[in-house]
Amino acid sequence: MDIIFGREEKNSQLSAKVDNFNYLFDEVGSVPKTVSRQHCKMSVLKDGKFYIENLKLENETFVNGISIQKKELSKTDKIELGSSHYPLRWEYVDGVLAKNVNVSHLKKIWDDYQDKKLQQQIAERKFNTLKSATGLITMLAIVLNFIQKSETLYILLYVAAILISLGFTIKAYIASSKLPQEMQALTDKFQQEYQCPKCHHFLGSQSYDLLKQNKTCPHCKVNFDFQ
């Protein structure tokens, strides 16, 4: 197996490419520009041996602080990329080679997202229900004026309806920008967290229950553990 390590261009994360799959590691913006998009190749042989090869002359790959072009590795070796000595940790290699990954933490992420989305929908419906109360107050004012012929009561109720309607209008105006922003922030957080631990592809097209049924990542095909 050959693994091509480099800097992912869009988010400057560590990219590990194997065949048609691209695995991402580390935080967004963590990989410096001294690491090229295709920086080095690590070969994993069937006998368990590791070899690393610098892919371009302008690249710099260090093993135990020494610049190399190609070298056999052991898991005690310290690997660094670029003149800024970005650390290529062995845990990233193990992440690519892993045959099973635990995804039990995704249940809480899925449940929290669905719960918060439902709460936002409920709050919006409650607001719309209360907003309709202004029409009821106006109708009540008309009915009472018709029955009791009380112009004062009619005016008070009518003014109350106008003030309440104005309050809801102001609140709706504020919410028109606030609620979409909150929903977008919630969705962005969900997309960042609800990912395959191995290939880091977003799994939002599948609920947690569906993941348990399928038992594998739809992208990298790694097996999922749920305990």
C-alpha beads as a LAMMPS data file, in Angstrom:
LAMMPS data file: protein, C-alpha beads

227 atoms
226 bonds

1 atom types
1 bond types

-500.0 500.0 xlo xhi
-500.0 500.0 ylo yhi
-500.0 500.0 zlo zhi

Masses

1 110.0

Atoms # bond

1 1 1 0.000 0.000 0.000
2 1 1 1.234 3.483 -0.903
3 1 1 0.091 6.522 1.084
4 1 1 0.703 9.999 -0.367
5 1 1 0.958 12.601 2.404
6 1 1 0.669 16.333 1.776
7 1 1 -1.204 19.544 2.531
8 1 1 -4.870 19.631 1.577
9 1 1 -5.234 22.839 -0.429
10 1 1 -8.615 24.140 0.701
11 1 1 -8.388 23.808 4.512
12 1 1 -4.635 23.198 5.017
13 1 1 -5.129 19.899 6.821
14 1 1 -2.915 16.864 6.454
15 1 1 -4.028 14.843 3.444
16 1 1 -3.375 11.104 3.129
17 1 1 -4.312 9.673 -0.272
18 1 1 -4.703 5.955 -0.870
19 1 1 -6.002 4.926 -4.304
20 1 1 -9.253 6.908 -4.727
21 1 1 -9.658 7.822 -1.064
22 1 1 -8.467 10.995 0.619
23 1 1 -8.173 10.975 4.420
24 1 1 -7.836 14.224 6.379
25 1 1 -6.101 14.663 9.721
26 1 1 -5.310 17.442 12.181
27 1 1 -7.043 20.813 12.598
28 1 1 -8.060 23.172 9.789
29 1 1 -5.148 25.507 8.978
30 1 1 -2.645 23.420 10.942
31 1 1 -0.408 22.359 8.032
32 1 1 2.068 25.074 6.899
33 1 1 2.678 25.962 3.260
34 1 1 6.189 24.489 3.457
35 1 1 4.381 21.147 3.108
36 1 1 3.432 20.614 -0.550
37 1 1 0.183 19.042 -1.765
38 1 1 2.022 15.807 -2.615
39 1 1 4.964 15.892 -0.264
40 1 1 6.061 12.333 0.411
41 1 1 5.049 8.725 -0.153
42 1 1 4.963 6.075 2.529
43 1 1 4.990 2.481 1.315
44 1 1 3.635 -0.231 3.604
45 1 1 4.815 -3.667 2.548
46 1 1 3.099 -6.977 3.236
47 1 1 5.908 -8.033 5.577
48 1 1 5.134 -5.006 7.780
49 1 1 8.080 -2.870 6.701
50 1 1 7.672 0.879 6.106
51 1 1 9.497 3.046 3.589
52 1 1 9.217 6.800 3.089
53 1 1 10.212 8.690 -0.056
54 1 1 10.451 12.424 -0.687
55 1 1 8.438 13.097 -3.873
56 1 1 9.978 16.357 -5.133
57 1 1 13.452 17.847 -4.965
58 1 1 12.086 21.097 -3.555
59 1 1 10.326 19.219 -0.737
60 1 1 12.028 18.466 2.549
61 1 1 11.305 15.311 4.500
62 1 1 13.106 14.620 7.772
63 1 1 13.541 11.364 9.669
64 1 1 14.952 11.840 13.162
65 1 1 16.025 15.350 12.179
66 1 1 17.954 14.272 9.054
67 1 1 16.792 15.247 5.552
68 1 1 16.178 12.137 3.412
69 1 1 15.115 11.179 -0.100
70 1 1 14.161 7.579 0.673
71 1 1 14.501 5.563 3.865
72 1 1 13.200 2.501 5.667
73 1 1 11.255 3.382 8.792
74 1 1 10.361 1.948 12.147
75 1 1 7.588 3.219 14.414
76 1 1 10.145 4.726 16.760
77 1 1 11.299 7.153 14.033
78 1 1 10.273 10.805 14.130
79 1 1 9.000 12.064 10.753
80 1 1 8.725 15.774 9.871
81 1 1 7.658 17.538 6.694
82 1 1 8.899 20.841 5.263
83 1 1 11.330 23.413 6.566
84 1 1 8.866 24.171 9.394
85 1 1 9.220 20.523 10.533
86 1 1 5.497 19.692 10.575
87 1 1 5.186 16.366 12.498
88 1 1 3.825 13.388 10.572
89 1 1 2.568 11.305 13.485
90 1 1 2.347 7.551 13.365
91 1 1 -1.231 7.748 14.605
92 1 1 -2.153 9.212 11.208
93 1 1 -0.601 6.202 9.469
94 1 1 -2.453 3.870 11.840
95 1 1 -5.663 5.766 11.059
96 1 1 -5.283 5.010 7.357
97 1 1 -4.392 1.357 7.984
98 1 1 -7.201 0.757 10.501
99 1 1 -9.756 -1.900 9.509
100 1 1 -12.259 -1.000 12.236
101 1 1 -13.159 2.330 13.848
102 1 1 -15.401 3.110 16.796
103 1 1 -18.315 5.437 15.992
104 1 1 -20.325 5.218 19.224
105 1 1 -19.697 8.948 19.816
106 1 1 -21.688 9.756 16.662
107 1 1 -24.968 8.812 18.390
108 1 1 -24.797 11.809 20.735
109 1 1 -23.832 14.111 17.847
110 1 1 -26.798 12.882 15.764
111 1 1 -29.275 13.028 18.685
112 1 1 -28.147 16.527 19.764
113 1 1 -28.480 17.891 16.214
114 1 1 -31.946 16.422 15.703
115 1 1 -33.096 17.653 19.139
116 1 1 -31.832 21.222 18.604
117 1 1 -33.328 21.353 15.122
118 1 1 -36.676 20.159 16.506
119 1 1 -36.561 22.748 19.309
120 1 1 -36.007 25.514 16.755
121 1 1 -38.958 24.301 14.714
122 1 1 -41.191 24.141 17.819
123 1 1 -40.133 27.658 18.887
124 1 1 -40.930 29.007 15.417
125 1 1 -44.392 27.402 15.417
126 1 1 -45.142 28.731 18.919
127 1 1 -44.181 32.208 17.768
128 1 1 -46.471 31.983 14.736
129 1 1 -49.307 30.760 16.971
130 1 1 -48.908 33.671 19.388
131 1 1 -48.659 36.072 16.473
132 1 1 -52.144 35.031 15.356
133 1 1 -53.475 36.279 18.723
134 1 1 -53.476 39.865 17.420
135 1 1 -56.198 38.957 14.954
136 1 1 -58.247 37.356 17.720
137 1 1 -57.981 40.485 19.891
138 1 1 -59.125 42.641 16.970
139 1 1 -62.095 40.328 16.355
140 1 1 -62.930 40.384 20.088
141 1 1 -62.914 44.194 20.060
142 1 1 -65.341 44.244 17.139
143 1 1 -67.676 41.708 18.788
144 1 1 -67.696 43.510 22.155
145 1 1 -68.345 46.834 20.490
146 1 1 -71.241 45.279 18.592
147 1 1 -72.708 43.694 21.734
148 1 1 -72.045 46.354 24.391
149 1 1 -71.647 49.420 22.194
150 1 1 -68.604 50.362 24.285
151 1 1 -66.403 52.576 22.158
152 1 1 -63.788 52.914 24.958
153 1 1 -63.351 49.159 25.340
154 1 1 -63.234 48.817 21.563
155 1 1 -60.467 51.420 21.312
156 1 1 -58.448 49.857 24.168
157 1 1 -58.609 46.402 22.649
158 1 1 -57.849 47.733 19.179
159 1 1 -54.796 49.676 20.462
160 1 1 -53.656 46.583 22.375
161 1 1 -53.897 44.534 19.170
162 1 1 -51.844 47.140 17.292
163 1 1 -49.146 47.241 20.006
164 1 1 -48.952 43.455 20.207
165 1 1 -48.799 43.212 16.426
166 1 1 -46.021 45.812 16.383
167 1 1 -44.089 43.851 19.008
168 1 1 -44.368 40.634 17.029
169 1 1 -43.342 42.447 13.848
170 1 1 -40.186 43.773 15.511
171 1 1 -39.403 40.350 16.962
172 1 1 -40.009 38.694 13.592
173 1 1 -37.680 41.199 11.916
174 1 1 -34.903 40.422 14.403
175 1 1 -35.501 36.691 14.122
176 1 1 -35.462 36.837 10.307
177 1 1 -31.680 37.182 10.400
178 1 1 -30.899 35.572 13.760
179 1 1 -32.672 32.245 13.276
180 1 1 -31.105 31.417 9.867
181 1 1 -27.673 32.246 11.313
182 1 1 -28.263 29.977 14.301
183 1 1 -29.498 27.198 12.020
184 1 1 -26.485 27.601 9.738
185 1 1 -24.108 27.489 12.722
186 1 1 -25.864 24.358 13.995
187 1 1 -25.609 22.712 10.554
188 1 1 -21.936 23.669 10.148
189 1 1 -21.084 22.181 13.555
190 1 1 -22.987 19.001 12.711
191 1 1 -21.171 18.623 9.379
192 1 1 -17.795 19.045 11.076
193 1 1 -18.537 16.484 13.793
194 1 1 -20.724 13.835 12.118
195 1 1 -17.899 12.319 10.097
196 1 1 -16.244 8.964 9.578
197 1 1 -13.298 8.879 12.030
198 1 1 -11.100 7.349 9.343
199 1 1 -11.766 9.189 6.055
200 1 1 -13.501 12.249 7.632
201 1 1 -16.306 12.244 5.068
202 1 1 -19.617 13.730 6.243
203 1 1 -22.144 11.003 7.080
204 1 1 -25.220 13.228 7.189
205 1 1 -26.995 11.271 4.473
206 1 1 -27.304 8.403 6.952
207 1 1 -28.849 8.509 10.408
208 1 1 -27.052 6.793 13.275
209 1 1 -29.566 3.917 13.140
210 1 1 -28.856 3.495 9.426
211 1 1 -25.119 3.443 10.128
212 1 1 -25.737 0.584 12.567
213 1 1 -27.622 -1.291 9.875
214 1 1 -25.007 -0.792 7.154
215 1 1 -22.035 -1.235 9.542
216 1 1 -19.523 0.321 7.114
217 1 1 -18.544 3.785 5.931
218 1 1 -20.187 4.498 2.539
219 1 1 -16.988 6.259 1.431
220 1 1 -13.904 4.342 2.648
221 1 1 -15.736 1.081 3.524
222 1 1 -14.069 0.788 6.945
223 1 1 -16.023 -1.361 9.409
224 1 1 -17.820 0.491 12.221
225 1 1 -17.775 -0.538 15.880
226 1 1 -20.672 0.741 17.990
227 1 1 -19.528 -0.117 21.518

Bonds

1 1 1 2
2 1 2 3
3 1 3 4
4 1 4 5
5 1 5 6
6 1 6 7
7 1 7 8
8 1 8 9
9 1 9 10
10 1 10 11
11 1 11 12
12 1 12 13
13 1 13 14
14 1 14 15
15 1 15 16
16 1 16 17
17 1 17 18
18 1 18 19
19 1 19 20
20 1 20 21
21 1 21 22
22 1 22 23
23 1 23 24
24 1 24 25
25 1 25 26
26 1 26 27
27 1 27 28
28 1 28 29
29 1 29 30
30 1 30 31
31 1 31 32
32 1 32 33
33 1 33 34
34 1 34 35
35 1 35 36
36 1 36 37
37 1 37 38
38 1 38 39
39 1 39 40
40 1 40 41
41 1 41 42
42 1 42 43
43 1 43 44
44 1 44 45
45 1 45 46
46 1 46 47
47 1 47 48
48 1 48 49
49 1 49 50
50 1 50 51
51 1 51 52
52 1 52 53
53 1 53 54
54 1 54 55
55 1 55 56
56 1 56 57
57 1 57 58
58 1 58 59
59 1 59 60
60 1 60 61
61 1 61 62
62 1 62 63
63 1 63 64
64 1 64 65
65 1 65 66
66 1 66 67
67 1 67 68
68 1 68 69
69 1 69 70
70 1 70 71
71 1 71 72
72 1 72 73
73 1 73 74
74 1 74 75
75 1 75 76
76 1 76 77
77 1 77 78
78 1 78 79
79 1 79 80
80 1 80 81
81 1 81 82
82 1 82 83
83 1 83 84
84 1 84 85
85 1 85 86
86 1 86 87
87 1 87 88
88 1 88 89
89 1 89 90
90 1 90 91
91 1 91 92
92 1 92 93
93 1 93 94
94 1 94 95
95 1 95 96
96 1 96 97
97 1 97 98
98 1 98 99
99 1 99 100
100 1 100 101
101 1 101 102
102 1 102 103
103 1 103 104
104 1 104 105
105 1 105 106
106 1 106 107
107 1 107 108
108 1 108 109
109 1 109 110
110 1 110 111
111 1 111 112
112 1 112 113
113 1 113 114
114 1 114 115
115 1 115 116
116 1 116 117
117 1 117 118
118 1 118 119
119 1 119 120
120 1 120 121
121 1 121 122
122 1 122 123
123 1 123 124
124 1 124 125
125 1 125 126
126 1 126 127
127 1 127 128
128 1 128 129
129 1 129 130
130 1 130 131
131 1 131 132
132 1 132 133
133 1 133 134
134 1 134 135
135 1 135 136
136 1 136 137
137 1 137 138
138 1 138 139
139 1 139 140
140 1 140 141
141 1 141 142
142 1 142 143
143 1 143 144
144 1 144 145
145 1 145 146
146 1 146 147
147 1 147 148
148 1 148 149
149 1 149 150
150 1 150 151
151 1 151 152
152 1 152 153
153 1 153 154
154 1 154 155
155 1 155 156
156 1 156 157
157 1 157 158
158 1 158 159
159 1 159 160
160 1 160 161
161 1 161 162
162 1 162 163
163 1 163 164
164 1 164 165
165 1 165 166
166 1 166 167
167 1 167 168
168 1 168 169
169 1 169 170
170 1 170 171
171 1 171 172
172 1 172 173
173 1 173 174
174 1 174 175
175 1 175 176
176 1 176 177
177 1 177 178
178 1 178 179
179 1 179 180
180 1 180 181
181 1 181 182
182 1 182 183
183 1 183 184
184 1 184 185
185 1 185 186
186 1 186 187
187 1 187 188
188 1 188 189
189 1 189 190
190 1 190 191
191 1 191 192
192 1 192 193
193 1 193 194
194 1 194 195
195 1 195 196
196 1 196 197
197 1 197 198
198 1 198 199
199 1 199 200
200 1 200 201
201 1 201 202
202 1 202 203
203 1 203 204
204 1 204 205
205 1 205 206
206 1 206 207
207 1 207 208
208 1 208 209
209 1 209 210
210 1 210 211
211 1 211 212
212 1 212 213
213 1 213 214
214 1 214 215
215 1 215 216
216 1 216 217
217 1 217 218
218 1 218 219
219 1 219 220
220 1 220 221
221 1 221 222
222 1 222 223
223 1 223 224
224 1 224 225
225 1 225 226
226 1 226 227
